[in-house]
Amino acid sequence: MPDSPLPIAPRTPWFSKFTECLFAGVATLNISMSLIQLLPYTLPFSLGRYAFAVFLLGQIIIAPLFALVYSLIWQSREKRRAINSDRLHAWLQALLRYWLAFTISIYGFGKIFKTQFGVSFSRNDVPIGQLSGFDLTWNYFGHSYVFAVLIAGLQIGGSILLLFRRTTLLGAAILLPVMVNILLINIFYHIVIGAFLNSVLFALGLLYLLALRRAEWIKLFFHQENRLPPIGPGWLKQGARLLAIGGAFAILFSAVSKNPGSPLEGKWTVDLLVRNRDTVGPDAWLANSGAWRTVYIEHSHQLHFCPNPYIYEKARCLDAGFFYNPAKKQLQLFFPGDNSHADTATETVSHYDGSHMHWEGMLGGDTVQLQLSRVGE
């Protein structure tokens, strides 16, 4: 007796079949690559570039090719009622959930065991202005172990929720903001390509899981009934909404407009310092904190006279607020009241061409002259 066709089930779009098959191929390759970490350390270390090439080849060519071929076969068999699509969807979606939980948990546990955001002694000795985006990110997140553990907790906790059908929506909702934030960091801070690709895949996988339950979360976030009584007429509410955002913009815009940037902003090297008509030697800064070799003029109307020409040493610097009047070519300095210098001082600025300038005036009871060159010009 010939086999009877499978019970009729709602047909699903081909694109959903292709998407789930694509994630299945990606997941299989991704998990296989993760298992390389179980090999002796010297082997994956020496084969690292080849393993990454295989990973990249698989994600770009093998997985999409598998998804295309199998989804077309699936679509054809579904038309002939020769395949149980519901069961296959269940398996593939489960594979997607378990893969996301497994791989995101690896990153979570990596933060706890400090394989991510760990200390690098060589990186700690690199001036911050010379750090790459990757190194800057690792230094920033590695500064607080507790913060790294909190991120790990969200990744691991959200991954656990993905392992159960009833909590999949909650797990995806917790993990998606975390992964989108990581994705943006990977893009704008130029993190290594492997981490970037993984963050893209994780975010897309979570989005797909949310899309499967879109009716539920759309109802939750956009169609919730509010039983509280109205608090005012419609025009008042619209005005309050406009004021909440527009007022915030107006206040900050006004504050910024009243404090425009100064053309003097930047890092300046002191080419010549004359104090009371005596030229200060180029090596005097080693013993004398008043032998300035660098002047930092910040956007925040703060100014720092610093002796060390190589690094910023806060304890040895003289700090001041400033206001520059370009019409009068005068620089007004304001000093904290608890230091030995006068509360205010005025410097005349001359020969300013964007890259060089001269200062002359009184400072702390001394006559001073400075010749400055902008760093980077």
C-alpha positions in Angstrom: 0.0 0.0 0.0 1.6 3.4 -1.0 2.5 5.9 1.7 -0.2 8.4 2.4 0.7 12.1 2.2 1.5 14.0 5.3 -1.3 16.0 7.0 -1.9 19.4 5.5 -0.1 22.1 7.3 0.1 25.8 6.6 2.8 26.5 3.9 5.6 28.8 4.9 7.3 31.4 2.7 10.5 30.2 1.0 12.5 33.1 2.5 11.8 31.8 6.1 13.0 28.3 5.0 16.1 29.9 3.4 16.8 32.0 6.5 16.6 29.0 8.9 18.7 26.8 6.7 21.3 29.6 6.5 21.4 29.9 10.2 21.7 26.1 10.5 24.7 26.1 8.2 26.3 29.1 10.0 25.6 27.5 13.4 27.2 24.2 12.5 30.4 25.9 11.1 30.5 28.3 14.1 30.2 25.6 16.7 32.8 23.5 14.9 35.3 26.5 15.0 34.6 26.9 18.7 35.6 23.3 19.4 39.1 24.1 18.0 39.7 25.8 21.4 39.7 22.3 22.9 42.9 21.3 21.0 46.4 21.8 22.5 47.2 25.5 22.6 50.0 25.4 20.1 47.9 23.8 17.3 45.1 26.4 17.1 47.7 29.2 17.6 49.7 28.0 14.6 46.7 27.2 12.5 44.8 30.4 13.4 45.0 32.2 10.1 44.0 29.0 8.2 41.1 28.4 10.6 39.8 31.9 10.1 40.0 31.5 6.3 38.0 28.3 6.5 35.5 30.1 8.8 35.2 33.1 6.5 34.8 30.8 3.4 32.1 28.8 5.2 30.1 31.8 6.3 30.2 33.5 2.9 30.0 30.6 0.5 29.2 27.2 2.0 26.4 28.2 4.4 24.5 30.3 1.8 24.9 27.6 -0.8 23.6 24.9 1.5 20.7 27.2 2.5 19.7 27.9 -1.1 19.8 24.3 -2.3 18.1 22.7 0.7 15.4 25.5 1.0 14.5 24.9 -2.7 14.3 21.1 -2.1 12.2 21.8 1.0 9.8 24.1 -0.9 9.3 21.5 -3.6 8.6 18.7 -1.2 6.3 20.9 0.8 4.2 21.5 -2.3 3.9 17.7 -2.7 3.1 17.3 1.0 6.1 15.0 1.2 7.7 16.7 4.2 6.6 17.7 7.7 7.5 21.4 7.6 6.4 22.2 11.2 8.7 19.6 12.6 11.6 20.8 10.4 11.0 24.4 11.5 11.0 23.3 15.1 14.4 21.6 14.7 16.0 24.5 12.8 14.6 27.1 15.2 15.8 25.0 18.1 19.3 24.8 16.5 19.3 28.6 16.1 18.3 29.1 19.8 20.9 26.7 21.1 23.6 28.0 18.9 23.0 31.6 20.0 22.9 30.5 23.6 26.2 28.5 23.3 28.2 31.1 21.4 27.0 34.2 23.3 27.7 32.3 26.6 31.2 31.8 25.5 31.7 35.5 25.2 30.0 35.9 28.6 32.2 33.4 30.4 35.2 34.9 28.5 34.6 38.1 30.5 34.4 36.3 33.8 37.6 34.3 33.1 39.3 37.4 31.7 40.0 36.0 28.2 38.1 39.2 27.2 39.1 42.6 28.6 42.1 41.1 30.3 45.2 43.1 31.3 47.9 43.7 28.7 51.1 45.0 30.3 52.5 46.3 27.0 49.2 48.0 26.1 49.1 49.8 29.5 52.4 51.5 28.6 51.1 52.9 25.3 50.0 56.6 25.4 46.3 56.8 25.1 46.4 59.0 22.0 48.3 56.2 20.2 45.9 53.4 21.1 43.9 51.8 18.3 40.1 51.5 18.6 40.5 47.8 19.6 43.0 48.6 22.3 41.0 51.6 23.6 37.9 49.4 23.9 39.8 46.6 25.7 41.3 49.1 28.2 38.0 50.8 28.8 36.0 47.7 29.5 38.9 46.0 31.3 39.2 48.9 33.8 36.2 47.5 35.8 36.0 43.8 36.3 32.6 44.2 38.0 31.2 46.0 35.0 32.5 43.2 32.7 30.9 40.6 34.9 27.5 42.5 34.7 27.7 42.4 30.9 28.6 38.7 31.2 25.6 38.1 33.4 23.2 39.6 30.8 24.8 37.5 28.1 24.7 34.3 30.1 21.3 34.9 31.6 19.7 35.8 28.3 21.3 32.7 26.7 19.7 30.5 29.4 16.3 32.0 28.6 16.8 31.1 24.9 17.0 27.4 25.8 13.3 27.3 26.7 10.5 28.0 24.2 8.4 29.9 26.8 11.2 32.3 27.6 12.7 32.7 24.1 11.0 36.0 23.6 12.3 37.4 26.9 15.8 36.1 26.2 16.0 37.6 22.7 14.6 40.9 24.1 17.4 41.0 26.8 20.2 40.0 24.4 19.4 42.1 21.4 20.2 45.5 22.9 23.5 44.0 24.3 24.5 42.6 20.9 23.5 45.7 18.9 25.7 47.8 21.3 28.6 45.3 20.8 28.0 45.4 17.0 28.2 49.2 17.0 31.4 49.1 19.0 32.8 46.5 16.6 32.0 48.8 13.7 33.1 52.2 15.0 36.1 51.1 17.0 37.4 48.8 14.3 37.4 45.5 16.3 38.8 42.5 14.5 36.8 41.1 11.6 35.9 37.8 13.2 34.3 39.5 16.2 32.4 41.9 13.9 31.0 39.0 11.8 29.9 37.1 14.8 28.2 40.2 16.3 26.3 40.7 13.0 25.2 37.0 12.9 24.1 37.1 16.6 22.1 40.3 16.1 20.4 38.9 13.0 19.6 35.6 14.7 18.0 37.4 17.7 16.1 39.6 15.3 14.8 36.6 13.5 13.6 35.0 16.8 11.8 38.2 17.7 10.3 38.4 14.2 8.8 34.9 14.7 6.9 36.3 17.6 6.3 39.8 16.2 2.5 39.8 16.9 3.2 39.3 20.6 5.8 42.0 21.1 3.9 44.5 18.9 0.9 44.0 21.1 3.0 44.3 24.2 4.8 47.5 23.3 2.3 49.3 21.0 -1.2 48.1 21.9 -1.3 48.0 25.6 -4.5 49.4 27.1 -3.9 52.2 29.6 -6.7 52.2 32.3 -5.5 55.4 33.9 -7.8 58.5 33.5 -6.6 61.3 31.1 -4.7 64.1 32.8 -5.5 66.9 30.4 -6.8 68.0 27.0 -5.0 66.7 23.9 -3.4 70.0 23.0 -1.8 70.2 26.4 -0.3 66.7 26.1 1.1 67.5 22.7 2.7 70.7 24.0 4.2 68.8 26.9 5.7 66.2 24.6 7.2 68.9 22.4 8.5 70.7 25.4 10.2 67.6 26.8 12.4 67.1 23.8 12.4 70.5 22.3 13.2 72.1 25.6 16.1 69.8 26.2 17.5 70.7 22.8 17.0 74.5 23.3 18.7 74.6 26.6 21.8 72.7 25.4 21.9 74.6 22.1 21.8 77.9 24.0 24.6 76.9 26.3 26.8 75.8 23.4 26.1 79.0 21.5 27.1 81.1 24.4 30.4 79.3 24.8 31.8 78.9 21.3 35.1 77.2 20.8 38.4 79.2 20.7 40.7 79.2 17.7 43.6 78.7 20.2 42.3 75.2 21.2 44.9 72.4 20.8 48.2 71.1 22.1 51.1 73.6 21.8 54.8 73.1 22.3 56.7 75.8 24.1 59.5 76.7 21.7 60.8 79.5 24.0 60.0 80.5 27.5 61.4 83.8 28.9 60.7 84.5 32.6 61.8 87.9 34.0 64.0 88.4 30.9 65.8 85.1 31.6 65.5 82.3 29.0 64.5 79.0 30.6 66.7 76.2 29.4 65.1 73.2 27.5 66.0 70.7 30.2 65.0 72.9 33.2 61.6 71.1 33.3 63.3 68.0 34.9 63.6 69.9 38.2 61.4 72.9 37.8 57.6 72.5 37.3 57.4 76.1 36.1 59.7 75.4 33.1 56.7 74.7 30.9 57.3 72.7 27.7 53.7 72.1 26.7 50.5 74.1 26.9 47.1 72.3 26.5 44.2 74.6 25.5 40.9 72.6 25.9 37.5 73.1 24.4 36.1 73.4 27.9 37.8 76.7 28.4 40.5 75.0 30.5 44.2 75.5 30.0 47.2 73.5 31.4 50.8 74.7 31.6 52.8 71.5 31.8 56.6 70.9 32.2 56.9 67.4 30.8 57.2 67.5 27.0 56.3 63.8 26.6 53.4 63.0 28.8 50.7 64.9 30.8 51.6 64.9 34.5 48.6 66.4 36.3 50.5 66.9 39.6 53.1 69.1 38.0 50.8 71.2 35.8 49.4 74.6 36.4 45.7 74.7 35.6 43.7 77.7 34.6 40.4 78.7 33.1 40.6 81.1 30.1 38.7 83.5 27.9 40.2 84.7 24.6 39.1 88.0 23.0 40.2 87.8 19.4 39.3 91.4 18.7 41.7 92.7 21.4 44.0 89.7 21.0 44.0 89.2 24.7 43.9 85.9 26.7 42.4 86.3 30.2 43.5 83.5 32.6 41.6 82.6 35.8 43.5 80.6 38.4 42.1 78.7 41.4 42.3 80.8 44.6 44.4 78.3 46.6 47.5 78.5 44.5 50.4 80.9 44.7 49.6 82.8 41.5 47.3 85.8 41.1 43.6 85.1 40.6 43.7 86.5 37.1 46.3 87.3 34.5 46.2 88.8 31.0 48.4 87.7 28.1 48.7 89.5 24.8 48.6 87.2 21.8 50.6 88.1 18.7 51.9 86.6 15.5 49.0 84.1 15.5 48.8 82.2 12.2 47.0 79.0 13.2 50.3 77.2 13.7 52.3 79.6 15.8 51.8 82.4 18.2 53.6 84.6 20.9 52.3 85.4 24.4 53.5 88.2 26.5 52.3 89.4 29.9 52.4 89.0 33.7 52.0 85.7 35.4 52.3 85.1 39.1 54.2 88.4 39.6 56.7 87.5 36.8 56.9 88.8 33.3 56.7 86.0 30.8 57.1 85.5 27.1 56.2 82.3 25.3 56.7 81.3 21.7 54.3 78.4 20.9 53.9 76.0 18.0 50.8 73.9 17.5 51.4 70.1 17.7 50.4 68.3 14.5 50.9 71.2 12.2 
